[in-house]
């Protein structure tokens, strides 16, 4: 059975698959463009990028997208100090739509409406889904407890998705808003199950990290492939949310209560406990620093055992 397309306002993705945005610099132009060329939504993780670097990444991705209908989005953490700058820069570069999470902004919806750019929040509760719909969300990503990185809930996607679908259906103006299921989706069968539960599409991250086009250091990919079930742990992030990561020298220190305090602070986050520098830790993971990197992953990591091309991922799904 073929997958149906995903519609977000007037935009149409041939496949109902959004590649999750993974920071810092994990999902960039090379991966996002490959996903867009296969009919999905390619996403550049914008958190931690300077204005010109973000412009360059969007332009590079556009230059590599050969699919006339290929869609390109950015993902940005609301917790980032440069949130507004990143949003405005992406709009200037005519991004197709903007995804945001790790906190909630009411103002971004008006900004998007004025610019004609769809805004897609990541939520983990019926309450926030209803607020998003009221403010003008073009679609809503429902992220469950199986997701990687920062988590807003411990609920499974199979519990959370129907709850949010029901909450939105209670209002005539929100019942048709596309819902994207995120967290725990690893196969074509999972995608069809999410569609049967009321989703219009899915978001997948870890599978695309383990692709040939994801240009992180090979150490990052090998750490994920070699991880055992017991190596997938939850840590407390400096942004004030739990995060799912692979056990490593850094996560051991965090779990033991003695994370490495940052020597300097660039105030890249609006609110930060400064227990350790998460921006630096994520960037070190991308560059393959096993000792000091923070390697985020989804809960179903062990369902992946290979590194394949984005095209092969789509063909397999």
N, C-alpha and C positions, 0 to 999 in steps of 0.2 A: 504493500500500500504506500503510495507516495505521500510525502509530507505536504500539508497545505502551506501556502505562503503566510507571512506575518505582516499585518498592516499596522502602522503607527501613523495616525493621521492620514496624509496622502502618500506616505512612503510605503513601499512594498519590498520586503525581503523575500526572495524566492524560496528560501528555507527558513523555518521558524526557529532559527538558532542564533543566539547572540553569544559571541565570544566574550567571556568575562574580562573586565579590565583589571590587570594585576600590576600594582606598583611595587617598588619604584623602578621604572623603565623595563619591566618584565614584558609587558605587551606594548610593542612599538609598531612602527610602520610596516615592517616586514611581515609580521604575523597578521596584523589587522587587514592589510591589503589582500593577503592570501585567503583569509576567511571571506572577505567581500567578493573576491573573484569566484568563490565556490557558491555564492548565493546567500550566505549568512550575513550577519552584521559584524563587521570588524570594529574592534574597540581599542583605542589608544588610552593607556592609563596616564592621566595628566598630572596626578599628584606628584609634587616634587620637581616638576619641570619649570624652568624659567620661560618667560614669554617667548623669546626667539626660538628656544628649543621646541616648544609646543608648536609654534608656527611651522618650523622645519619638518617636524614629524607628520603633521597633517598634510603638508604639501608633498612630502615624499610618499606617503601612503596614497594620496590621490594620483600621483604620477604612475604608481604601480597597479592601480585598479583598472583592469581592462574590461571587466564586466560592466556594460552600460547601466545596469540596475544595481550595481554594488553599493552598499550603504556603509558609511563610516561614522562612528560616534566616539565621544570621549567619556571616560569615567573619572570623576573627581570626588575626593573626600571632602565633605562639608567641614570636617575638622581642620582642614588645611588653612593656614593664614591667608594664602594667596587665592582663596576660592573664587572671589569675585573677578580678579584679574584673569584667571584661567577661563572662567565662563565667558567673559567678554572677548577674550582673544579667540576662543573657539568659534564664537558667533561671527567675529570678523572674518574668520577663515572659512565661513559657510559650512560648518560642520552639519551633518544631517540631523543629529539630535544629541542631547546631553543626558548622561546618566549620573546620578549622584547618590552617595550613601555616607555611612559613618557620621551620622548626625543628620539634622533636618533643617532645611531652609524654606521659609515661606516666600521670601522675596524672589527667589529664582524663577518661580512660575510666571510672575508678571514680566520679568526680564525676557523670558523665553517667548511669551505671547506677543510682546512688543516687537521682537525680532523675527517672529514667525518660525522659531526653532522649537520643536517638541522637547519637553522636559520629562524625564523618566526617573522617578525616585526609586530607591531600593528600600523596602520596608519589611518589617518582620512582625507586624501586628495588624489586626483588623482596624483598630482605632486610627493608626497612622495611614492606612490605605484609604479610609474614608476621608480623612483630612486632605490627603493628596488629591483625591478625586474632586473634592470641593474647590480646591485651589487651582485646578485646571491641568492636572497631570495627563499627558497624552497616552501613557501606558504606565503600568506599575510592575516593578520587579519584586516578586515575593521571595525573599531569601530565608531559607530555613536553617536549622541547627546543623545540617550536614555540610554546609558550605565551608570554604576555606577562608583564611584571613579573619577579619573582624566579624564578630557574630552579634546579632541583636536578639537571638532567641535560642532556646534549646529544642524547640519543637521540630518534628520531622516535616518534610515537605508534604507528605501524604495527609498530615493532620492540618497543617497551616493553610495550604492552598484552598481546600473546601471552605474553611472558616472565612477566609478573606473573600472568596467568590460569593459566599452567602451575604456577607456584610455589604458588599458593593451592589448586590442585586436588590437590596432593600430600597434603593433610591433609583428612580427612573433615569436620572441624568448620569448615573455612574455604572449602571448594570452592563453596559457594553464596552467599558474601558478594557483594552487588552491587558491580560495578566500574564506575566512571564515567570515561570517557575525556575528557581535557582537553588542549588544545593542538592547533592546526591544523584543528579542525573548523569548517567554514564553511557547509556546505550540507546539504540533506536527504540527498543521496547519501552525503556523509561520515558522517552519522549512521547510515545503514543499514549502511555498511561497518564502523563501529565495533561495531554490534550483531552483525554477522556474525563479528567477531573475538572475541566473547565479552563485550563490555561490556553492561551493563544500561541505560546512559544516557550522556549526554555533558554536559560543562560548556563553555559558550561565554561569553566576556567581551567581546572587542573589538566583536563585532557588536551587542551590547546597549549598549555605550558610544555607538555611532553610531546611537542611536535618539532619537526626539523626547522620550521620557519621561526620558531620562538628563539630569539638570539641571545638568551642567557648563557652563561658559562656552562659547559658540560657537567661540571661538578654539581650544579643545582639539580639538573635532571637525574644524575646518577644517585644523588642522595634520596630523591623521591622514589626512584625505581628500587633501590636497595632497602627501603624502610620496611620494617615489620609492623604488624597491626599494633603492637604495644608501643611503637615509636611515634604514633600520632597522638599529640598531647594538646591540652588547652593551657594557654598562658594568659596573664593579665597584661594587656597592652597599655602603654603610657597614655593612650587616648581615652582610657576609661572603659574599654570594652574587652571582653575575652577574645582571644584569637586562636585559631587552630594552626598548628605548625608541626614540623617534624622534629623529633628529639635530636639535639645537637649540643655542642659545647655551650653555646649561648643559652639555649632553652633550659639546659640543666642548671645553669647559674640562676636564671629567672625563677625556676620552680623551687630552687633551694633558698630563695629570698635574698640572694646577693648578686643582682644584675650589675653590670659595669656602668656606673654613673657617668654621664657624658662630661667630657672635659670642658666643653663649651656648648652654648645653646644659641641656635640661629633663629629661634622662635618661629619655626616653620608650622607649628600647630597652634590653634587658638587656645586649647586647654591641654596641658601635658603634665603628667606626674613627674617627668624627668627621671624616672627610675632607670631608664636607659634610652638611648636615642633610636627610636624605631625607624626613622628615615634612613639613618646611616646603616642600621642593621639590615634593612631590606635592600639597600644599594649594594652592600657587601655580599649579600646572597647572590644577587644578579651577577656579580663579578667572580663568583666561585670561592669566596673566602669561607671555608668550612668551619673554621674556629670562631669567627665573629658574626657570621651571617644568620639572618632569621629566615627560615624556609617555610613559608606558608603553604598549606595544602588543604584539599577537601577531605571529608571523612572517608570517602570510598576510594582512596588512593590505590589500595591493593587490587582494584579491578583493572588497573593498567599495568602492563608489563613490557611496553615497548615504546620506542620513539619513531613515529611515522609522519608522513607529510600531511598537511592540512587536507589535501584532496583525498588521501587515503582515509582520514578521519571521517570526512563526509560520506565517502563511499561505504565505509563500515557501518556508519549510523543508518 
